[in-house]
Amino acid sequence: MAKKVPLRQCLGCREMMPKSELIRIVRSNDGQFAVDATGKLNGRGAYICKKSECLKKAVGSKALEKAFKVSIPAEVYEQLDKELRDIEE
């Protein structure tokens, strides 16, 4: 029997993709944000493609703010942008 692949929606392009192909952004219980490369950090998660254009779309539509129901610090977006550029290189 084939193993079920968990799908998640990218907040930028809104496409459903396997969880392993996306970057997870986590908000911990104490309100701290982190980019979760392992996918195992505790907290509420949201997903975004590994493309900088999807991050730009998510920022423009305030998709992360809507997903977490809180405003996102600029440092989180900067960290995400840096990680995406590292992945794309």
C-alpha positions in Angstrom: 0.0 0.0 0.0 1.3 3.4 -0.9 2.2 5.8 1.9 0.0 8.9 2.1 1.9 12.1 1.4 0.8 15.0 3.5 -0.2 18.0 1.4 -0.1 21.7 2.5 -1.1 24.9 0.8 1.4 27.5 -0.1 0.3 30.9 1.2 1.8 32.6 -1.9 0.6 30.7 -5.0 -2.2 28.8 -3.1 -1.1 25.4 -4.6 -1.3 22.2 -2.7 2.1 20.5 -2.5 3.8 17.8 -0.5 4.8 19.2 2.9 8.4 18.2 2.3 8.6 20.6 -0.7 7.6 23.7 1.3 9.2 25.9 4.0 7.4 26.0 7.3 7.1 29.1 9.3 6.3 28.5 13.0 4.8 30.7 15.7 5.6 29.2 19.1 3.4 29.4 22.1 5.4 32.4 23.4 4.8 34.3 20.2 8.2 33.9 18.6 8.5 33.2 14.9 11.0 30.8 13.3 11.7 29.3 9.9 11.4 25.6 10.6 13.7 23.6 8.3 13.0 20.3 10.1 9.2 20.6 10.1 9.2 19.4 13.7 9.2 22.6 15.8 6.3 23.0 18.2 3.7 25.7 17.4 1.3 26.8 14.8 2.7 26.4 11.3 2.1 27.9 7.9 3.8 26.9 4.6 5.3 28.7 1.6 7.0 27.5 -1.6 10.7 27.6 -1.9 10.4 30.4 -4.4 10.9 34.1 -3.6 8.0 35.1 -5.8 5.6 33.1 -3.5 7.0 35.0 -0.5 6.4 38.3 -2.3 2.8 37.2 -3.0 2.3 36.1 0.6 3.7 39.4 1.9 1.5 41.4 -0.5 -1.7 39.6 0.4 -0.8 39.6 4.1 -1.3 35.8 4.0 1.0 35.1 7.0 -0.7 37.7 9.1 -4.1 36.1 8.3 -2.8 32.6 8.9 -1.3 33.4 12.4 -4.0 36.1 13.2 -1.2 38.5 14.3 1.2 41.0 12.7 4.5 39.6 11.5 7.8 41.4 12.4 9.9 42.5 9.5 12.8 40.3 10.7 10.7 37.2 10.0 10.3 38.3 6.4 14.0 39.2 6.1 14.9 35.7 7.5 12.5 34.0 5.0 13.9 36.0 2.1 17.5 35.1 3.0 16.7 31.4 3.3 14.8 31.4 0.0 17.8 33.1 -1.7 20.1 30.5 -0.2 17.9 27.7 -1.5 17.5 29.1 -5.0 21.4 29.5 -5.4 
